[in-house]
Amino acid sequence: MDLTLNAVYLKVPEGYIAFVEELPGANTQGDTLEEARENLKEAVEMVLEANRALASEAVKGEEVIREQLVNI
């Protein structure tokens, strides 16, 4: 299975609201569709960084195995 994230853009009077269906917390807005797209990429990066930091803190001091998940 290929892992694909789906961006959703909702037109509102102020511009666009954007979010990723599969990644809670990855949401943003923009005056234009292009701005919303760029902002959403940044939001995804921020959510992933925050999740990594939380996971690292949760297992701090524990013996863990970390590996990349590929070919999903």
Distance bins in CASP14 RR format, pairs under 12 A and 6 or more apart:
PFRMAT RR
TARGET T0000
AUTHOR 0000-0000-0000
RMODE 2
METHOD distances of the structure
MODEL  1
1 69 0 0 0 0 0 1 0 0 0 0 0
1 70 0 0 0 0 0 1 0 0 0 0 0
1 71 0 0 0 0 1 0 0 0 0 0 0
1 72 1 0 1 0 0 0 0 0 0 0 0
2 70 0 0 0 0 0 1 0 0 0 0 0
2 71 0 0 0 0 1 0 0 0 0 0 0
2 72 1 0 0 1 0 0 0 0 0 0 0
3 22 0 0 0 0 1 0 0 0 0 0 0
3 23 0 0 0 0 0 1 0 0 0 0 0
3 69 0 0 0 0 1 0 0 0 0 0 0
3 70 0 0 0 0 1 0 0 0 0 0 0
3 71 0 0 0 0 1 0 0 0 0 0 0
3 72 1 0 1 0 0 0 0 0 0 0 0
4 20 0 0 0 0 0 1 0 0 0 0 0
4 21 0 0 0 0 0 1 0 0 0 0 0
4 22 0 0 0 0 1 0 0 0 0 0 0
4 23 0 0 0 0 0 1 0 0 0 0 0
4 72 0 0 0 0 1 0 0 0 0 0 0
5 18 0 0 0 0 0 1 0 0 0 0 0
5 19 0 0 0 0 0 1 0 0 0 0 0
5 20 1 0 1 0 0 0 0 0 0 0 0
5 21 1 0 0 1 0 0 0 0 0 0 0
5 22 1 0 1 0 0 0 0 0 0 0 0
5 23 1 0 0 1 0 0 0 0 0 0 0
5 24 0 0 0 0 0 1 0 0 0 0 0
5 26 0 0 0 0 1 0 0 0 0 0 0
5 40 0 0 0 0 1 0 0 0 0 0 0
5 41 0 0 0 0 0 1 0 0 0 0 0
5 43 0 0 0 0 0 1 0 0 0 0 0
5 44 1 0 0 1 0 0 0 0 0 0 0
5 47 0 0 0 0 0 1 0 0 0 0 0
5 48 0 0 0 0 0 1 0 0 0 0 0
5 72 0 0 0 0 0 1 0 0 0 0 0
6 18 0 0 0 0 0 1 0 0 0 0 0
6 19 0 0 0 0 1 0 0 0 0 0 0
6 20 1 0 0 1 0 0 0 0 0 0 0
6 21 1 0 1 0 0 0 0 0 0 0 0
6 22 1 0 0 1 0 0 0 0 0 0 0
6 23 0 0 0 0 1 0 0 0 0 0 0
6 26 0 0 0 0 0 1 0 0 0 0 0
6 40 0 0 0 0 0 1 0 0 0 0 0
6 44 0 0 0 0 0 1 0 0 0 0 0
7 16 0 0 0 0 0 1 0 0 0 0 0
7 17 0 0 0 0 0 1 0 0 0 0 0
7 18 1 0 0 1 0 0 0 0 0 0 0
7 19 1 0 0 1 0 0 0 0 0 0 0
7 20 1 0 1 0 0 0 0 0 0 0 0
7 21 0 0 0 0 1 0 0 0 0 0 0
7 22 0 0 0 0 0 1 0 0 0 0 0
7 23 0 0 0 0 1 0 0 0 0 0 0
7 26 0 0 0 0 1 0 0 0 0 0 0
7 27 0 0 0 0 0 1 0 0 0 0 0
7 28 0 0 0 0 0 1 0 0 0 0 0
7 33 0 0 0 0 0 1 0 0 0 0 0
7 36 0 0 0 0 1 0 0 0 0 0 0
7 37 1 0 0 1 0 0 0 0 0 0 0
7 38 0 0 0 0 0 1 0 0 0 0 0
7 39 0 0 0 0 0 1 0 0 0 0 0
7 40 1 0 1 0 0 0 0 0 0 0 0
7 41 0 0 0 0 1 0 0 0 0 0 0
7 43 0 0 0 0 0 1 0 0 0 0 0
7 44 0 0 0 0 1 0 0 0 0 0 0
8 16 0 0 0 0 1 0 0 0 0 0 0
8 17 0 0 0 0 1 0 0 0 0 0 0
8 18 1 0 0 1 0 0 0 0 0 0 0
8 19 1 0 1 0 0 0 0 0 0 0 0
8 20 1 0 0 1 0 0 0 0 0 0 0
8 21 1 0 0 1 0 0 0 0 0 0 0
8 22 0 0 0 0 0 1 0 0 0 0 0
8 23 0 0 0 0 0 1 0 0 0 0 0
8 26 0 0 0 0 0 1 0 0 0 0 0
8 27 0 0 0 0 1 0 0 0 0 0 0
8 28 0 0 0 0 0 1 0 0 0 0 0
8 33 0 0 0 0 0 1 0 0 0 0 0
8 36 0 0 0 0 0 1 0 0 0 0 0
8 37 0 0 0 0 0 1 0 0 0 0 0
8 40 0 0 0 0 1 0 0 0 0 0 0
9 15 0 0 0 0 1 0 0 0 0 0 0
9 16 1 0 1 0 0 0 0 0 0 0 0
9 17 1 0 0 1 0 0 0 0 0 0 0
9 18 1 0 1 0 0 0 0 0 0 0 0
9 19 0 0 0 0 1 0 0 0 0 0 0
9 20 0 0 0 0 0 1 0 0 0 0 0
9 21 0 0 0 0 0 1 0 0 0 0 0
9 27 0 0 0 0 0 1 0 0 0 0 0
9 28 0 0 0 0 0 1 0 0 0 0 0
9 29 0 0 0 0 1 0 0 0 0 0 0
9 30 0 0 0 0 1 0 0 0 0 0 0
9 32 0 0 0 0 0 1 0 0 0 0 0
9 33 1 0 0 1 0 0 0 0 0 0 0
9 34 0 0 0 0 0 1 0 0 0 0 0
9 35 0 0 0 0 0 1 0 0 0 0 0
9 36 1 0 1 0 0 0 0 0 0 0 0
9 37 1 0 0 1 0 0 0 0 0 0 0
9 39 0 0 0 0 0 1 0 0 0 0 0
9 40 0 0 0 0 1 0 0 0 0 0 0
10 16 1 0 0 1 0 0 0 0 0 0 0
10 17 1 0 1 0 0 0 0 0 0 0 0
10 18 1 0 0 1 0 0 0 0 0 0 0
10 19 0 0 0 0 1 0 0 0 0 0 0
10 27 0 0 0 0 0 1 0 0 0 0 0
10 28 0 0 0 0 0 1 0 0 0 0 0
10 29 0 0 0 0 1 0 0 0 0 0 0
10 30 0 0 0 0 0 1 0 0 0 0 0
10 33 0 0 0 0 0 1 0 0 0 0 0
10 36 0 0 0 0 1 0 0 0 0 0 0
10 40 0 0 0 0 0 1 0 0 0 0 0
11 17 0 0 0 0 1 0 0 0 0 0 0
11 18 0 0 0 0 0 1 0 0 0 0 0
11 29 0 0 0 0 0 1 0 0 0 0 0
11 30 0 0 0 0 0 1 0 0 0 0 0
11 31 0 0 0 0 0 1 0 0 0 0 0
11 32 0 0 0 0 0 1 0 0 0 0 0
11 33 0 0 0 0 1 0 0 0 0 0 0
11 36 0 0 0 0 1 0 0 0 0 0 0
12 18 0 0 0 0 0 1 0 0 0 0 0
12 29 1 0 0 1 0 0 0 0 0 0 0
12 30 0 0 0 0 1 0 0 0 0 0 0
12 31 0 0 0 0 0 1 0 0 0 0 0
12 33 0 0 0 0 0 1 0 0 0 0 0
12 36 0 0 0 0 0 1 0 0 0 0 0
13 29 0 0 0 0 0 1 0 0 0 0 0
13 31 0 0 0 0 0 1 0 0 0 0 0
14 29 1 0 0 1 0 0 0 0 0 0 0
14 30 1 0 0 1 0 0 0 0 0 0 0
14 31 1 0 0 1 0 0 0 0 0 0 0
14 32 0 0 0 0 0 1 0 0 0 0 0
14 35 0 0 0 0 0 1 0 0 0 0 0
14 36 0 0 0 0 0 1 0 0 0 0 0
15 28 0 0 0 0 0 1 0 0 0 0 0
15 29 1 0 0 1 0 0 0 0 0 0 0
15 30 1 0 1 0 0 0 0 0 0 0 0
15 31 1 0 1 0 0 0 0 0 0 0 0
15 32 1 0 0 1 0 0 0 0 0 0 0
15 33 0 0 0 0 1 0 0 0 0 0 0
15 34 0 0 0 0 0 1 0 0 0 0 0
15 35 0 0 0 0 1 0 0 0 0 0 0
15 36 1 0 0 1 0 0 0 0 0 0 0
15 39 0 0 0 0 0 1 0 0 0 0 0
16 27 0 0 0 0 0 1 0 0 0 0 0
16 28 0 0 0 0 1 0 0 0 0 0 0
16 29 1 0 0 1 0 0 0 0 0 0 0
16 30 1 0 1 0 0 0 0 0 0 0 0
16 31 1 0 0 1 0 0 0 0 0 0 0
16 32 1 0 0 1 0 0 0 0 0 0 0
16 33 1 0 1 0 0 0 0 0 0 0 0
16 34 0 0 0 0 1 0 0 0 0 0 0
16 35 1 0 0 1 0 0 0 0 0 0 0
16 36 1 1 0 0 0 0 0 0 0 0 0
16 37 0 0 0 0 1 0 0 0 0 0 0
16 38 0 0 0 0 0 1 0 0 0 0 0
16 39 0 0 0 0 1 0 0 0 0 0 0
16 40 0 0 0 0 1 0 0 0 0 0 0
17 27 1 0 0 1 0 0 0 0 0 0 0
17 28 1 0 0 1 0 0 0 0 0 0 0
17 29 1 0 1 0 0 0 0 0 0 0 0
17 30 1 0 0 1 0 0 0 0 0 0 0
17 31 0 0 0 0 0 1 0 0 0 0 0
17 33 0 0 0 0 0 1 0 0 0 0 0
17 35 0 0 0 0 0 1 0 0 0 0 0
17 36 1 0 0 1 0 0 0 0 0 0 0
17 39 0 0 0 0 0 1 0 0 0 0 0
17 40 0 0 0 0 1 0 0 0 0 0 0
17 43 0 0 0 0 0 1 0 0 0 0 0
18 25 0 0 0 0 0 1 0 0 0 0 0
18 26 0 0 0 0 1 0 0 0 0 0 0
18 27 1 0 0 1 0 0 0 0 0 0 0
18 28 1 0 1 0 0 0 0 0 0 0 0
18 29 1 0 0 1 0 0 0 0 0 0 0
18 30 1 0 0 1 0 0 0 0 0 0 0
18 31 0 0 0 0 0 1 0 0 0 0 0
18 32 0 0 0 0 0 1 0 0 0 0 0
18 33 0 0 0 0 1 0 0 0 0 0 0
18 34 0 0 0 0 0 1 0 0 0 0 0
18 35 0 0 0 0 1 0 0 0 0 0 0
18 36 1 0 1 0 0 0 0 0 0 0 0
18 37 1 0 0 1 0 0 0 0 0 0 0
18 38 0 0 0 0 1 0 0 0 0 0 0
18 39 1 0 0 1 0 0 0 0 0 0 0
18 40 1 0 1 0 0 0 0 0 0 0 0
18 41 0 0 0 0 1 0 0 0 0 0 0
18 42 0 0 0 0 0 1 0 0 0 0 0
18 43 1 0 0 1 0 0 0 0 0 0 0
18 44 0 0 0 0 0 1 0 0 0 0 0
19 25 1 0 0 1 0 0 0 0 0 0 0
19 26 1 0 0 1 0 0 0 0 0 0 0
19 27 1 1 0 0 0 0 0 0 0 0 0
19 28 1 0 0 1 0 0 0 0 0 0 0
19 29 0 0 0 0 1 0 0 0 0 0 0
19 36 0 0 0 0 1 0 0 0 0 0 0
19 37 0 0 0 0 0 1 0 0 0 0 0
19 39 0 0 0 0 0 1 0 0 0 0 0
19 40 1 0 0 1 0 0 0 0 0 0 0
19 43 0 0 0 0 1 0 0 0 0 0 0
19 44 0 0 0 0 1 0 0 0 0 0 0
19 47 0 0 0 0 0 1 0 0 0 0 0
20 26 1 0 1 0 0 0 0 0 0 0 0
20 27 1 0 0 1 0 0 0 0 0 0 0
20 28 0 0 0 0 1 0 0 0 0 0 0
20 36 0 0 0 0 0 1 0 0 0 0 0
20 37 0 0 0 0 0 1 0 0 0 0 0
20 39 0 0 0 0 0 1 0 0 0 0 0
20 40 1 0 0 1 0 0 0 0 0 0 0
20 41 0 0 0 0 1 0 0 0 0 0 0
20 42 0 0 0 0 0 1 0 0 0 0 0
20 43 1 0 0 1 0 0 0 0 0 0 0
20 44 1 0 0 1 0 0 0 0 0 0 0
20 45 0 0 0 0 0 1 0 0 0 0 0
20 46 0 0 0 0 0 1 0 0 0 0 0
20 47 0 0 0 0 1 0 0 0 0 0 0
20 48 0 0 0 0 0 1 0 0 0 0 0
21 27 0 0 0 0 0 1 0 0 0 0 0
21 40 0 0 0 0 0 1 0 0 0 0 0
21 44 0 0 0 0 0 1 0 0 0 0 0
22 44 0 0 0 0 0 1 0 0 0 0 0
22 47 0 0 0 0 0 1 0 0 0 0 0
22 72 0 0 0 0 0 1 0 0 0 0 0
23 40 0 0 0 0 1 0 0 0 0 0 0
23 41 0 0 0 0 0 1 0 0 0 0 0
23 43 0 0 0 0 1 0 0 0 0 0 0
23 44 1 0 0 1 0 0 0 0 0 0 0
23 45 0 0 0 0 0 1 0 0 0 0 0
23 46 0 0 0 0 0 1 0 0 0 0 0
23 47 1 0 1 0 0 0 0 0 0 0 0
23 48 0 0 0 0 1 0 0 0 0 0 0
23 50 0 0 0 0 0 1 0 0 0 0 0
23 51 0 0 0 0 1 0 0 0 0 0 0
24 43 0 0 0 0 0 1 0 0 0 0 0
24 44 0 0 0 0 0 1 0 0 0 0 0
24 47 0 0 0 0 1 0 0 0 0 0 0
24 50 0 0 0 0 0 1 0 0 0 0 0
24 51 0 0 0 0 0 1 0 0 0 0 0
25 40 0 0 0 0 0 1 0 0 0 0 0
25 43 1 0 0 1 0 0 0 0 0 0 0
25 44 0 0 0 0 1 0 0 0 0 0 0
25 46 0 0 0 0 1 0 0 0 0 0 0
25 47 1 0 1 0 0 0 0 0 0 0 0
25 48 0 0 0 0 0 1 0 0 0 0 0
25 50 0 0 0 0 1 0 0 0 0 0 0
25 51 0 0 0 0 1 0 0 0 0 0 0
26 39 0 0 0 0 0 1 0 0 0 0 0
26 40 1 0 0 1 0 0 0 0 0 0 0
26 41 0 0 0 0 1 0 0 0 0 0 0
26 42 0 0 0 0 1 0 0 0 0 0 0
26 43 1 0 1 0 0 0 0 0 0 0 0
26 44 1 0 1 0 0 0 0 0 0 0 0
26 45 0 0 0 0 1 0 0 0 0 0 0
26 46 0 0 0 0 1 0 0 0 0 0 0
26 47 1 0 1 0 0 0 0 0 0 0 0
26 48 0 0 0 0 1 0 0 0 0 0 0
26 49 0 0 0 0 0 1 0 0 0 0 0
26 50 0 0 0 0 0 1 0 0 0 0 0
26 51 0 0 0 0 0 1 0 0 0 0 0
27 36 0 0 0 0 0 1 0 0 0 0 0
27 39 0 0 0 0 1 0 0 0 0 0 0
27 40 1 0 0 1 0 0 0 0 0 0 0
27 42 0 0 0 0 0 1 0 0 0 0 0
27 43 1 0 0 1 0 0 0 0 0 0 0
27 44 0 0 0 0 1 0 0 0 0 0 0
27 46 0 0 0 0 0 1 0 0 0 0 0
27 47 0 0 0 0 1 0 0 0 0 0 0
28 35 0 0 0 0 1 0 0 0 0 0 0
28 36 1 0 0 1 0 0 0 0 0 0 0
28 37 0 0 0 0 1 0 0 0 0 0 0
28 38 0 0 0 0 1 0 0 0 0 0 0
28 39 1 0 1 0 0 0 0 0 0 0 0
28 40 1 0 1 0 0 0 0 0 0 0 0
28 41 0 0 0 0 1 0 0 0 0 0 0
28 42 1 0 0 1 0 0 0 0 0 0 0
28 43 1 0 1 0 0 0 0 0 0 0 0
28 44 0 0 0 0 1 0 0 0 0 0 0
28 45 0 0 0 0 0 1 0 0 0 0 0
28 46 0 0 0 0 1 0 0 0 0 0 0
28 47 0 0 0 0 0 1 0 0 0 0 0
29 35 0 0 0 0 1 0 0 0 0 0 0
29 36 1 0 0 1 0 0 0 0 0 0 0
29 37 0 0 0 0 0 1 0 0 0 0 0
29 38 0 0 0 0 0 1 0 0 0 0 0
29 39 1 0 0 1 0 0 0 0 0 0 0
29 40 0 0 0 0 1 0 0 0 0 0 0
29 43 0 0 0 0 1 0 0 0 0 0 0
30 36 1 0 1 0 0 0 0 0 0 0 0
30 37 0 0 0 0 1 0 0 0 0 0 0
30 38 0 0 0 0 1 0 0 0 0 0 0
30 39 1 0 1 0 0 0 0 0 0 0 0
30 40 0 0 0 0 1 0 0 0 0 0 0
30 42 0 0 0 0 0 1 0 0 0 0 0
30 43 0 0 0 0 0 1 0 0 0 0 0
31 37 0 0 0 0 0 1 0 0 0 0 0
31 38 0 0 0 0 0 1 0 0 0 0 0
31 39 0 0 0 0 1 0 0 0 0 0 0
32 38 0 0 0 0 1 0 0 0 0 0 0
32 39 0 0 0 0 0 1 0 0 0 0 0
33 39 0 0 0 0 0 1 0 0 0 0 0
33 40 0 0 0 0 0 1 0 0 0 0 0
34 40 0 0 0 0 0 1 0 0 0 0 0
34 41 0 0 0 0 0 1 0 0 0 0 0
35 41 0 0 0 0 0 1 0 0 0 0 0
35 42 0 0 0 0 0 1 0 0 0 0 0
36 42 0 0 0 0 0 1 0 0 0 0 0
36 43 0 0 0 0 1 0 0 0 0 0 0
37 43 0 0 0 0 0 1 0 0 0 0 0
37 44 0 0 0 0 0 1 0 0 0 0 0
38 44 0 0 0 0 0 1 0 0 0 0 0
38 45 0 0 0 0 0 1 0 0 0 0 0
39 45 0 0 0 0 0 1 0 0 0 0 0
39 46 0 0 0 0 0 1 0 0 0 0 0
40 46 0 0 0 0 0 1 0 0 0 0 0
40 47 0 0 0 0 0 1 0 0 0 0 0
41 47 0 0 0 0 0 1 0 0 0 0 0
41 48 0 0 0 0 0 1 0 0 0 0 0
42 48 0 0 0 0 0 1 0 0 0 0 0
42 49 0 0 0 0 0 1 0 0 0 0 0
43 49 0 0 0 0 0 1 0 0 0 0 0
43 50 0 0 0 0 0 1 0 0 0 0 0
44 50 0 0 0 0 0 1 0 0 0 0 0
44 51 0 0 0 0 0 1 0 0 0 0 0
45 51 0 0 0 0 0 1 0 0 0 0 0
45 52 0 0 0 0 0 1 0 0 0 0 0
46 52 0 0 0 0 0 1 0 0 0 0 0
46 53 0 0 0 0 0 1 0 0 0 0 0
47 53 0 0 0 0 0 1 0 0 0 0 0
47 54 0 0 0 0 0 1 0 0 0 0 0
48 54 0 0 0 0 0 1 0 0 0 0 0
48 55 0 0 0 0 0 1 0 0 0 0 0
49 55 0 0 0 0 0 1 0 0 0 0 0
49 56 0 0 0 0 0 1 0 0 0 0 0
50 56 0 0 0 0 0 1 0 0 0 0 0
50 57 0 0 0 0 0 1 0 0 0 0 0
51 57 0 0 0 0 0 1 0 0 0 0 0
51 58 0 0 0 0 0 1 0 0 0 0 0
52 58 0 0 0 0 0 1 0 0 0 0 0
52 59 0 0 0 0 0 1 0 0 0 0 0
52 66 0 0 0 0 0 1 0 0 0 0 0
53 59 0 0 0 0 0 1 0 0 0 0 0
53 60 0 0 0 0 0 1 0 0 0 0 0
54 60 0 0 0 0 0 1 0 0 0 0 0
55 62 0 0 0 0 0 1 0 0 0 0 0
55 64 0 0 0 0 1 0 0 0 0 0 0
55 66 0 0 0 0 1 0 0 0 0 0 0
56 62 0 0 0 0 0 1 0 0 0 0 0
56 64 0 0 0 0 1 0 0 0 0 0 0
56 66 0 0 0 0 1 0 0 0 0 0 0
58 64 0 0 0 0 1 0 0 0 0 0 0
59 65 0 0 0 0 0 1 0 0 0 0 0
59 66 0 0 0 0 1 0 0 0 0 0 0
END
